[in-house]
Amino acid sequence: MEQLNGANDDVISLYDLWLVILKRKKLIIGLFLIVVISVTISSFRMPKIYRGDTVLRIPQFEIASSNISSNDLIDLIGSIDKDRKAKMLPKTSALITDIKLNAFKDSKDKIDVVIDSIDKNAIVTATSELIDYINSIDLVKSTVKEEQEKLLKRTTELTSVLSASKEIFETYGKLLKAGKLVPIGFNPLELNKRISDISLEKQITEQSLQRLSAGVRTARQVDIGNDPVKPRKKMNVVLSGAVGLFLGVFLAFFLEIIERIKNKKSV
């Protein structure tokens, strides 16, 4: 019997809850509609936010101790607040809503850059401004300049050695043809190979110098999505509906409790 009475109490309790919902359905539905309509209007009035993504490459140098890692560079830049953003992006700061810099776990010379903007066309310009700002940092400038000087010195040395080697090769060739040189201990193939090796090293050094002159640069083209990432209108409407319904039911039961307390006091 006690079990039956307990079951009846549960049924009555659920029924009472249902009666409260029916009693105050206008309040619940009204609050639900107010929240959904308000959020929907706000979502449609919010500006569309577009996102661009790219990867920056940090130049790496021969001396490991002078290299700047991606984490070091992110720490140097620091938190990108409103004032920092205005300094970094003098032309596009008003159009850029957010900038995120993330280091790759498997690479020390790359930084993932995510830029959000209300103007899709401003993302490329903002990326260029960001690169210019990074390359203007004192530590980056001094490190790049030091490495440039080393590469320039090495290029000059290789040019001098290459020129001298070519002159020796031509002179030996003329002497051999004239029969004035006995080819003992002299191998023109080895000398020619040496000249080729020096030329290759000089070419690689010049390429490194050319890449270094750009400092920090993009490793790939900026990828900009065609569709806005914000606002998420459908998600906002669904969430607002759930919140509005919850608030409506909560307020309905709260008012019902207040009303019952008043009735008990008046009896």
C-alpha positions as CSV (number, residue, x, y, z in Angstrom):
1,M,0.0,0.0,0.0
2,E,2.8,2.4,0.9
3,Q,4.4,1.7,-2.5
4,L,1.2,2.5,-4.3
5,N,0.8,5.7,-2.3
6,G,4.4,6.7,-3.2
7,A,3.7,6.0,-6.9
8,N,0.5,8.1,-6.7
9,D,2.4,10.9,-5.1
10,D,4.9,10.9,-8.0
11,V,2.0,10.9,-10.6
12,I,0.3,13.8,-8.8
13,S,3.6,15.6,-8.5
14,L,4.2,15.4,-12.3
15,Y,0.6,16.3,-12.9
16,D,0.9,19.3,-10.7
17,L,3.9,20.4,-12.7
18,W,2.0,20.0,-15.9
19,L,-0.8,22.1,-14.5
20,V,1.6,24.8,-13.6
21,I,3.0,24.9,-17.2
22,L,-0.5,25.0,-18.6
23,K,-1.5,27.7,-16.2
24,R,1.3,29.9,-17.1
25,K,1.8,28.9,-20.7
26,K,1.3,32.4,-21.9
27,L,4.3,33.6,-19.7
28,I,6.5,30.7,-21.0
29,I,5.6,31.1,-24.6
30,G,5.9,34.9,-24.4
31,L,9.3,34.8,-22.8
32,F,10.4,32.2,-25.3
33,L,9.4,34.4,-28.2
34,I,10.9,37.5,-26.7
35,V,14.3,35.8,-26.3
36,V,14.3,34.1,-29.7
37,I,13.1,37.2,-31.6
38,S,15.6,39.5,-29.7
39,V,18.6,37.1,-30.4
40,T,17.5,36.7,-34.1
41,I,17.3,40.4,-34.7
42,S,20.6,40.9,-33.0
43,S,22.2,38.2,-35.0
44,F,21.0,39.7,-38.3
45,R,22.2,43.1,-37.2
46,M,25.7,41.9,-36.2
47,P,28.4,42.5,-38.8
48,K,29.6,39.5,-40.8
49,I,33.0,38.3,-39.7
50,Y,35.3,36.7,-42.2
51,R,38.4,34.7,-41.4
52,G,41.8,34.4,-43.1
53,D,44.5,32.0,-42.3
54,T,48.2,31.9,-43.3
55,V,51.6,30.6,-42.1
56,L,54.6,32.8,-41.4
57,R,58.1,31.4,-41.7
58,I,60.9,32.7,-39.5
59,P,64.3,32.7,-41.1
60,Q,66.7,30.2,-39.5
61,F,70.4,30.9,-39.3
62,E,73.6,28.9,-39.4
63,I,74.4,29.6,-35.7
64,A,71.7,27.8,-33.7
65,S,72.1,30.2,-30.7
66,S,71.0,33.2,-32.8
67,N,67.8,31.6,-34.1
68,I,64.4,33.0,-33.1
69,S,61.8,30.3,-32.5
70,S,58.1,30.7,-33.1
71,N,57.4,30.7,-29.4
72,D,60.1,33.3,-28.8
73,L,58.5,35.6,-31.4
74,I,55.0,35.1,-30.1
75,D,56.3,36.0,-26.6
76,L,58.0,39.1,-28.0
77,I,54.7,40.3,-29.7
78,G,52.8,39.7,-26.5
79,S,49.0,40.0,-26.0
80,I,47.3,41.7,-28.9
81,D,44.9,44.1,-27.3
82,K,43.2,47.1,-28.9
83,D,46.2,49.4,-28.5
84,R,48.7,46.8,-29.7
85,K,46.5,46.0,-32.7
86,A,46.3,49.7,-33.6
87,K,50.1,49.9,-33.5
88,M,50.6,46.7,-35.5
89,L,47.9,47.5,-38.1
90,P,47.9,51.2,-38.7
91,K,45.7,51.0,-41.8
92,T,43.3,48.1,-41.1
93,S,43.0,47.9,-37.3
94,A,39.4,49.3,-37.4
95,L,38.4,46.5,-39.7
96,I,40.2,43.6,-37.9
97,T,38.3,42.1,-35.0
98,D,40.8,39.5,-33.8
99,I,44.3,38.2,-34.4
100,K,45.6,34.9,-33.1
101,L,49.2,33.6,-33.4
102,N,49.9,30.0,-32.7
103,A,53.1,28.0,-32.8
104,F,53.2,24.6,-34.5
105,K,54.2,21.7,-32.2
106,D,56.4,20.1,-34.8
107,S,58.1,23.2,-36.1
108,K,60.1,26.0,-34.5
109,D,60.2,28.3,-37.5
110,K,56.5,28.6,-38.4
111,I,53.6,30.5,-36.9
112,D,50.0,30.0,-37.7
113,V,48.1,33.3,-38.1
114,V,44.4,33.6,-37.9
115,I,42.8,37.0,-38.7
116,D,39.1,37.9,-38.3
117,S,37.8,40.9,-40.1
118,I,34.5,42.6,-41.0
119,D,36.0,43.3,-44.5
120,K,37.3,40.3,-46.4
121,N,39.6,42.4,-48.5
122,A,41.3,43.8,-45.5
123,I,42.8,40.5,-44.4
124,V,45.6,40.4,-47.0
125,T,46.6,44.0,-46.2
126,A,46.5,43.2,-42.4
127,T,48.8,40.2,-43.0
128,S,51.3,42.5,-44.8
129,E,51.1,45.0,-41.9
130,L,51.7,42.3,-39.4
131,I,54.8,41.0,-41.2
132,D,56.1,44.6,-41.4
133,Y,55.6,45.0,-37.7
134,I,57.3,41.7,-36.8
135,N,60.3,42.6,-39.0
136,S,60.6,46.0,-37.3
137,I,61.1,44.4,-33.8
138,D,64.6,45.2,-32.7
139,L,65.6,41.6,-31.9
140,V,64.4,40.4,-35.3
141,K,66.1,43.3,-37.1
142,S,69.5,42.9,-35.4
143,T,69.5,39.1,-35.8
144,V,68.7,39.3,-39.5
145,K,71.2,42.1,-40.0
146,E,74.0,40.1,-38.3
147,E,73.2,37.1,-40.5
148,Q,73.1,39.2,-43.6
149,E,76.6,40.5,-42.9
150,K,77.9,37.0,-42.5
151,L,76.3,35.8,-45.8
152,L,77.6,38.9,-47.6
153,K,81.1,38.2,-46.4
154,R,80.8,34.6,-47.4
155,T,79.5,35.5,-50.8
156,T,82.4,37.9,-51.3
157,E,84.9,35.3,-50.3
158,L,83.4,32.7,-52.6
159,T,83.3,35.1,-55.5
160,S,87.0,35.8,-55.0
161,V,88.0,32.1,-54.7
162,L,85.8,31.3,-57.7
163,S,87.4,34.0,-59.8
164,A,90.9,32.9,-58.8
165,S,90.1,29.3,-59.5
166,K,88.8,30.1,-63.0
167,E,92.0,32.1,-63.7
168,I,94.2,29.2,-62.6
169,F,92.2,26.7,-64.6
170,E,92.5,28.9,-67.8
171,T,96.2,29.5,-67.2
172,Y,96.9,25.8,-66.7
173,G,94.9,25.0,-69.8
174,K,96.9,27.5,-71.9
175,L,100.2,26.2,-70.6
176,L,99.2,22.6,-71.2
177,K,98.2,23.4,-74.8
178,A,101.5,25.2,-75.3
179,G,103.4,22.2,-73.9
180,K,105.0,24.4,-71.3
181,L,103.5,22.5,-68.3
182,V,104.0,18.9,-67.4
183,P,100.7,17.5,-66.1
184,I,102.3,15.8,-63.1
185,G,100.2,16.2,-59.9
186,F,97.7,18.3,-61.8
187,N,94.2,17.0,-62.5
188,P,92.1,19.4,-64.5
189,L,88.9,17.4,-63.7
190,E,89.5,17.9,-60.0
191,L,90.0,21.6,-60.4
192,N,86.9,21.8,-62.6
193,K,84.9,19.9,-59.9
194,R,86.2,22.3,-57.3
195,I,85.1,25.3,-59.4
196,S,81.6,23.7,-59.7
197,D,81.4,23.1,-56.0
198,I,82.3,26.7,-55.3
199,S,79.8,28.0,-57.8
200,L,77.1,25.8,-56.2
201,E,77.9,27.0,-52.7
202,K,77.9,30.6,-53.9
203,Q,74.5,30.1,-55.5
204,I,73.1,28.6,-52.3
205,T,74.6,31.4,-50.2
206,E,73.1,34.1,-52.5
207,Q,69.7,32.4,-52.4
208,S,69.9,32.3,-48.6
209,L,70.7,36.0,-48.6
210,Q,67.8,36.8,-50.9
211,R,65.4,34.9,-48.6
212,L,66.9,36.5,-45.6
213,S,66.4,40.0,-47.0
214,A,62.6,39.5,-46.6
215,G,62.9,38.6,-42.9
216,V,59.8,36.9,-41.6
217,R,57.5,36.1,-44.6
218,T,54.5,34.1,-45.5
219,A,55.1,30.4,-46.2
220,R,51.8,30.1,-48.1
221,Q,49.2,32.4,-49.6
222,V,46.5,33.8,-47.3
223,D,43.5,31.5,-47.3
224,I,40.2,33.5,-46.8
225,G,36.9,31.7,-46.4
226,N,34.0,32.7,-48.7
227,D,31.4,32.4,-45.9
228,P,31.5,34.4,-42.7
229,V,32.5,32.6,-39.5
230,K,30.4,34.9,-37.3
231,P,27.6,35.4,-36.4
232,R,26.4,31.8,-36.3
233,K,22.7,32.7,-36.8
234,K,21.2,29.2,-36.7
235,M,23.1,28.2,-33.6
236,N,22.3,31.5,-31.9
237,V,18.6,31.0,-32.6
238,V,18.6,27.4,-31.4
239,L,20.5,28.3,-28.2
240,S,18.3,31.3,-27.5
241,G,15.2,29.1,-27.9
242,A,16.5,26.6,-25.3
243,V,17.5,29.4,-22.9
244,G,14.1,31.2,-23.4
245,L,12.2,28.0,-22.8
246,F,14.2,27.2,-19.6
247,L,13.8,30.7,-18.3
248,G,10.1,30.7,-19.0
249,V,9.5,27.4,-17.2
250,F,11.8,28.5,-14.3
251,L,9.9,31.8,-13.9
252,A,6.5,30.0,-14.1
253,F,7.4,27.7,-11.2
254,F,9.0,30.5,-9.3
255,L,5.8,32.6,-9.5
256,E,3.7,29.6,-8.6
257,I,5.7,29.0,-5.5
258,I,5.4,32.7,-4.5
259,E,1.6,32.6,-5.1
260,R,1.2,29.4,-2.9
261,I,3.2,31.0,-0.1
262,K,1.0,34.1,-0.2
263,N,-2.2,31.9,-0.2
264,K,-0.9,29.9,2.8
265,K,-0.3,33.2,4.8
266,S,-3.7,34.6,3.9
267,V,-5.5,31.4,5.2
